[in-house]
């Protein structure tokens, strides 16, 4: 799975960076807004997810992104019970 995080580090993207690092996941960080072709909402942070054999998708808003990562990669360990 390939993750690309868009957003300046001194923004709410830092929350997502923290969770990605806490879970030990590899990711690329781009310190600018995602292209409109990836993120038509033009929001930061945004996380572009590419999975082999699946259609790529993009998540927006730090809370939604961190919830997705916690449920996908660490069910029951981090996040709300």
C-alpha positions as a printed Julia matrix, in Angstrom:
81×3 Matrix{Float64}:
   0.0    0.0     0.0
   1.36   3.42   -0.9
   0.46   6.53    1.1
   1.06  10.12    0.02
   0.26  12.81    2.58
  -0.37  16.34    1.31
  -0.19  19.35    3.62
   2.3   21.59    5.42
   3.89  20.0     8.47
   2.88  22.94   10.66
  -0.8   22.27   10.01
  -3.24  19.53   10.93
  -1.16  17.28    8.65
   1.12  16.86   11.7
  -1.61  14.74   13.35
  -1.6   12.39   10.38
   2.21  12.3    10.27
   2.25  11.33   13.94
  -0.18   8.42   13.4
   1.66   7.19   10.29
   4.94   7.16   12.22
   3.38   5.63   15.33
   2.08   2.75   13.21
   5.43   2.37   11.45
   3.98   2.95    7.99
   5.97   4.14    4.99
   4.64   7.3     3.38
   5.64  10.19    1.19
   5.0   13.69    2.54
   4.38  16.53    0.09
   4.32  19.94    1.78
   1.73  21.48   -0.5
  -1.85  20.95   -1.54
  -2.69  17.9    -3.6
  -3.37  18.5    -7.29
  -7.08  19.06   -8.0
  -7.11  15.82  -10.0
  -6.4   13.95   -6.73
  -8.17  16.25   -4.3
 -11.02  18.22   -5.91
 -12.01  19.62   -2.48
  -8.61  21.36   -2.25
  -8.42  20.56    1.49
  -5.39  19.81    3.63
  -4.45  17.45    4.98
  -5.32  14.84    2.42
  -4.04  11.29    2.16
  -3.86   9.61   -1.23
  -4.02   5.81   -0.93
  -2.92   3.44   -3.67
  -3.54  -0.28   -3.16
  -2.41  -2.96   -5.6
  -5.37  -4.25   -7.6
  -7.72  -1.51   -6.34
  -8.78   1.95   -7.41
  -6.75   4.7    -5.67
  -8.7    6.97   -3.33
  -8.14  10.1    -1.27
  -9.2   10.87    2.29
  -9.64  14.42    3.62
  -9.67  15.92    7.12
  -7.22  14.82    9.81
  -9.8   13.03   11.97
 -11.13  10.87    9.12
  -7.6   10.02    7.99
  -6.39   9.04   11.47
  -9.51   6.95   12.09
  -8.99   5.09    8.79
  -5.33   4.4     9.59
  -6.08   3.21   13.13
  -8.84   0.83   12.01
  -6.88  -0.44    9.0
  -3.49  -0.98   10.62
  -4.01  -1.25   14.34
  -7.52  -2.34   15.29
  -8.0   -2.12   19.04
  -4.53  -0.66   19.79
  -5.0    3.03   19.11
  -8.14   5.06   18.7
 -11.42   5.03   20.58
 -12.56   1.78   22.14
